[in-house]
Amino acid sequence: MGTLNVRTDEAMETALQALTSGGRSRSEAVRYALLHTYREQMIAQAKADADRLAENPDDQAEMLAIQRFMGVAE
């Protein structure tokens, strides 16, 4: 496991204070915030991909072929 040093400003300190008010350590709060942000980005990317697939029937056929190859679709 690696270590990350971060310089905080007033806004970061305010956010950390809010995230640690429930008993989390500062490290736990930073891990939570990073993972939460990463999850939000992955969801946004999945939505963008779904929108793109909905607009292009050729992409839908390709995605179905890939899913069949991977064994996740019939």
C-alpha angles and dihedrals in degrees: 000000000000132000125233125198116201130186111221132207129199094278091050091049090051090050092047091050090053093046093048097045090091093058101274117138118240089254092052090048092052092047090049092049093048094048092044091051092046090051091050090052092050091050091049090050092049090051091049090049091048091050091049092049092048090056097049121053091192090060090049091055091048092049091050090050090051091048091050091049090051091048096242096111133044 
